[in-house]
C-alpha cells in the first residue's frame, strides 16, 4: 500500500498537481505511471496542459 502512495506523491511533485487533482485522478482509477502520456501538450498541441 505504501508503494502506491509513494508513486502518487512522486507523480504529484513531477506534474505539479494539487491534492484535489490527485484525489480526482485516483478516484478515476488512473495509473500514476501513465500521467506523462496525459501531460504531453508540447507535442500534441490540441491537449490542454495540466495545471501549473
C-alpha positions as CSV (number, residue, x, y, z in Angstrom):
1,X,0.0,0.0,0.0
2,X,2.8,2.4,0.8
3,X,4.4,1.9,-2.6
4,X,1.2,3.1,-4.3
5,X,1.1,6.2,-2.2
6,X,4.8,6.9,-2.9
7,X,4.1,6.7,-6.6
8,X,1.2,9.2,-6.3
9,X,3.4,11.6,-4.2
10,X,6.1,11.4,-6.9
11,X,3.6,12.0,-9.7
12,X,2.1,14.9,-7.7
13,X,5.6,16.6,-7.4
14,X,6.6,15.8,-11.0
15,X,3.4,17.1,-12.6
16,X,2.8,19.9,-10.0
17,X,-0.7,18.6,-9.1
18,X,-2.7,19.7,-6.1
19,X,-4.1,17.3,-3.5
20,X,-7.5,17.7,-5.0
21,X,-6.3,16.8,-8.5
22,X,-4.6,13.7,-7.2
23,X,-7.7,12.7,-5.4
24,X,-9.8,13.0,-8.5
25,X,-7.3,11.1,-10.6
26,X,-7.2,8.3,-8.1
27,X,-11.0,8.1,-8.0
28,X,-11.0,7.7,-11.7
29,X,-8.6,4.8,-11.4
30,X,-5.8,6.2,-13.4
31,X,-2.2,4.9,-13.1
32,X,0.4,7.4,-11.8
33,X,3.0,6.0,-14.1
34,X,0.8,6.9,-17.1
35,X,0.3,10.6,-16.3
36,X,3.2,11.5,-18.6
37,X,1.1,10.5,-21.5
38,X,-1.7,12.8,-20.4
39,X,0.7,15.7,-19.9
40,X,2.0,15.7,-23.5
41,X,0.7,19.1,-24.5
42,X,4.0,20.2,-26.1
43,X,4.0,17.6,-28.8
44,X,0.2,17.4,-29.1
45,X,-1.0,21.0,-29.0
46,X,-4.7,20.1,-29.0
47,X,-4.3,18.7,-25.5
48,X,-4.7,21.2,-22.7
49,X,-1.8,21.4,-20.3
50,X,-2.0,20.1,-16.7
51,X,-2.3,22.9,-14.2
52,X,1.0,24.7,-13.3
